[in-house]
Amino acid sequence: MSDMTQTYDVVVVGGGAAGLSGALALARARRSVLVIDAGSPRNAPASHVHNYLGREGAPPSELVAAGRMEAARYGAEITEGEVTSAERLPGGAEFRVVRADGGAVTARRLLVTTGLVDELPPLPGLAERWGHDVLHCPYCHGWEVRDAAIGIVALTPMAVHQALLWRQWSPDITLFLNDGPEPGEEEYEQLAARGIAVVDGEVAGLEVSGDRLTGVRLAGGRVVPREAVVVQPRFTARSGVLDGLGLRATPLEMGGHTLGTYIAADPTGATEVPGVWVAGNVASLMEQVIGSAAAGLKAGGAVNADLVAEDTRRAVEARRAPFSAEAERQVCEKTLGNRRHGLQETR
């Protein structure tokens, strides 16, 4: 990647499930595709991918390695590096994509699949156990902690919903009110009906013994034994690469709380900037891995269809060009002939 000598049909920024799925579809459509992957997947702390039909329980790194091989088999190029910026070139037909090392390439279309960042609350011990026994999604990790003593640390108005949801996986659920909003009367009744304990007081941190979470420590010093803890992080789209194109992240509001940010797009992933698509968690905060892969496939198909339309338009213009030149030549010859014979030109 140097001095913009290489132009691709599509540059895919991000090499996770969404990016590789899109690259695979585009490469199979005989498009020239470059995938630039920063190598910092969101699910790196997790040991396995779940609910991915046919690949249930596969390690995230194994899924990525298989996806790279499949996309490369059809001609997609894959390189590691961080993309720092993207801009539309003069004329509007292509984009310039720049990496942190200064290398740059051009592309007719962009597919951005950079994912999101889980911003965790600053509770001691939380970040170290994230993806192991500090969790947020029951569909991703609920089976692995089934029947365990699970604590829900309230951070948002969604805490009661979380507690009721996780109750499906374990009968031993405790909701720590922490600094979250006080549940309403109906919510307290629901919690009681489902046998969910409620603990007042601020959470000071987690207790960890060796490589295992053992409890939740309250500000007053009391420790409530727990084997897993659930928190709601803030989901922030990794969208900085789109700033130069005028695309800004949109806040996602839920229950009066800002759950995170995302890049708005239509169902195919097309953004408000022509020629730029997004797929995966950068556009859909709640998407799981298999959903991100599906979104990448859909976006890849839409990008190819858009390129087909452009290729067709250019072909028609090229086909018409010789006829236009010949018609102009004939008009000129007729005009000269009329002048030679003293005939009046008509328009």
N, C-alpha and C positions, 0 to 999 in steps of 0.2 A: 504494500500500500504506500505509494509515493507519488508526489507531485501531480495527482489527479489524472494520471494517464489511463486509468482503468474506469470504465463506465459499465454499470450493471443495470439490468432491467429493474431489479429490486434489491435494496439493501435492507436486511432485517436487523434491527438493533435489539439484542437480547436473545439468548440461546437456551431458554427454558422450554417447557412443553409447548407454549403458544408459539414461540418463535420458530422452533424446529418443525412443528406441525405445518406452519405456514410455508416454511422453506421447502419442505418435502412436497407439498402440493404444487408450489411454483416450479420447482425443479422438474417434477413429472410433467408439467405443462411446457417443458423445454424453454423455460426462462433462465437467464443468467442471474444467479442469486448469490449474494454474499451475506453470511451471518456473522455479526460482530458481537461476541459475548464477553461481558466483563467478568464472568466467573464468580459471581456472588449471589447465588440463588437464594430466594427467601426461605425455602424449606431445607437449607443446609443443616440446621440443627436437628432435624427430624431423622430418625433412623430408617423409616419406611414410608412409602406412599400407599395410601389406602383409597378404596372405592374406585380404583382404576381397573375397569373390567379387562381381564386377561393379564394384568400385571400387578394384581393385588399383593401388597407386601414387598414390592421391589424397593431397594434402596434408591433414593433420589438420584445419586450419582450414576447408578446403573441404568436408570431410565434415560438420563441425558446422554450417556455414552451410546446407548442403542439408537437413540434418535439422531445423533450426529452421524453414525454409520449409515443409517437409512437415507438421510438427506444427501450425504456425500455420494452414495451409490448412484444417485441420479444426476450428479454434477454440481450440486450446491457446494460452494466454498465456505469453510468455517474457519474463523480466526478469533483469537482471544485479544481483548483490549477494551478499553473504556472509551465510549463515544462521548465527547465533550460538547459537541454542537452540531446543528444541522441548519442549513439555510437554503433558500431557493436561489438558483443562479439567475443572472440577467436573462430575460427572454421567457422565464417561467416554465421551461420544459423539463428542467432537471434540478436535482438537489445536490448540494455539496455536504458530505458527511466527514467530520474531522474527529480523529482520535486524540487521546491524551498525549501520545508520543509524537504528534504533529502530522502523522500520515493522514491522507485524505483520499476519498474516492467520490465519484459521482453516481447518481442513481436516477432513473426515471420515476420510480415510486419508492416510498418508505413504508415499512411495516415496523412499528415500534412496540416491543413486547418486554419492556424493562421491569414490569412487576411493581411491587410496592415494598415499603419498609414498615415493619411492625414496631411502632414506638411504644415501648413499655414504660409503665410508671416506675419512678425511682425507688422501689422498695428493695432493701438489702436482700440479696440472695435470689432475686427474681430472674434477672438476666442470665445468671449462670445455669439455671435449671430450665430455661425456655426450650420448649420442644421435647423435653424429656418427661418431667412430672409437673411442669408449669405449662398449662395448655389454654386454648381458647375455643377450639372447635370439637364438639363431641363426635361429629361424623368422621373427623380425622383421627381422633385418639380415644374416643369413648370406650370402644371395645377393649383397648389395652389396659384401661384402669377400671374395668367393670368390677362392681362390688367393693371397690376400694373406698376408703374414707376420703371424700373430696370436699374441698373448701372453695367457695365462691367469694372472691374479694370484690365488694361493690365499688365500682368506680364511675358508673354511668347509670342512667335510668333503666338500662337493660338488665340490671343485675338480677331482679326477680325472675325475669324471663329465662335468664341463664340457669338459675337454680332449678326452676321447674323443668327445663329441658334436660339438664344433666341427671335429674332424678330418674330418667328412663334407663340410665346405665348403672346406677347404684342406689341402694336404699339409704346410704349413709351420706347425706348432703348437709353441709353447714354453710349458711350465708353469713358472711362477715360484713356488717353494715359499713364499717370503715368510714370514709367521708362521702359515701354515696348518698343519694336521696332517701329519705325515710319512706318505707313502703306504706301504701294506703291500707285502709281497713280491709278492703276486699282482697288485697294482695296478701296481707297477714293471714287471712282465712285460708287462702289457697295454699300458702306455705305450710300451715298447720295441718291441713287436710292431707297433704302429701308427706307429712312427717319430716319436714325440713327444719332443722334447728336454726335459730337466728341469734347471732352474737353481736352485742353492741360494742362500741369502742373502736379506736383507730388501730389499724394494723401497722406494726412497726417493722416487720420483716419476716423472713422465713427461717425456720430451723432446718439445718441440713447436717446429717451425720454421714461422714464418708461420702459416698456417691448416691445418697438417697435423701429425699425430702422427708422430714419427720413431723413437722408441725408449723403452725402459724403463730407468730409471737405478737401479742398485743402491746400497745404503748405502756400499759400498766405492768408489764412483765409476765402476764399469764401466757402460757403456751397451750394451744389447743392442738392435740395430735391430729395430723392429716397426712395422707399418703400422696395426694395430688392437689394442686391448686389451679383454679381457673381465673383468669383475668381477661379483661377486654382491652387490647391494645388500641392505639390509634393507627389506622391504616392510611399511610401516606404514599400516594403514587410517586414512583420514580420518574418524574416527567421533566426534569431539567433540560434534557436534550431537545425538548419541543419548544423551549422558551423563544429561541431565535426564529421560530416559525409563527409566533404569535398565539400559540396554544397554551392556555393556563388551566391549571387543575380546578375542578369544581368541588365545593364541599358537599359531602353526603350527610344529610340530616336525618336522624332517626330518634323519635321520642324526645325531641327538643335538645338533642345532643349531637354534636358534630362527630360522626363516627370516623371520618377520614376524608380523603380527597381522591378524585379520579378524573380521567380525561373523558369528556363526553364524546359519544360516537353513535352512529346509527347501528342497527342490528348486524350489519356486515363488518363493523369496525371502522367505517369511513368517518373521518373527523370533518370539522368545518373547513379545514384547509385542503383544497383539492390536491390529490396525489399522496395524502398521508393517511395511513390506517393505523389503528391500535388494536391490540388483542391481549387477553389474559387479565391479570390483576391490575395492570395500569388503567384498565377501563372498567373492570368489574371487581370490586373489592372482596366480594364474598365467594368468588369462583374457586372451586377446588381444581386439582391438577388436571383431571380428565375434562373438566369444563373449559379450562384454559386451552387445552389441546384442540378441543372442538372449535373454540373461537378462532384459534390460529388457522385451522383448516378453512373455516368460512371466510376469514379475511383474505387468505391466499387465493381462494377462488374469485373473490370480488376484485382483487388487484389484477389478476390475470384477465378477467373480463374487461376491466377498464383499459388495460394495455391493448387488448384485441381491438377495442373500439378506436383507440388512437392509431394503431397500426393500419386499420382499415381506412380511416380518414386520410392518413398520409398516402396510402396506396392509391386512393381515388384521386387525390390532388396530383400525384405523380402521373397517373394515367391521363388526366385531363391536360396536363401541361403541354405535351407535344401537339395535341389538337389545337390548343389555343395559339401556339406559336405558328402553326400552319395557317390558321384562319387569319391571323394578323398579316402574314406574308402575302396571302391572296388579296386582302384588302389593299395593301400597299401597291401591289402590282396593278390592280384595277384602277386605283387612283392615278398612278403614273400614266397608264394607258389612256384614261379619259383626258388627261391634260394634253397628251400628245395629239389627240384628235379634236381638241378644242371643245370637249363636252363638259357640261356643268356638273360638278360633283353634287351628289345628293346625300343627305345624312338622315 
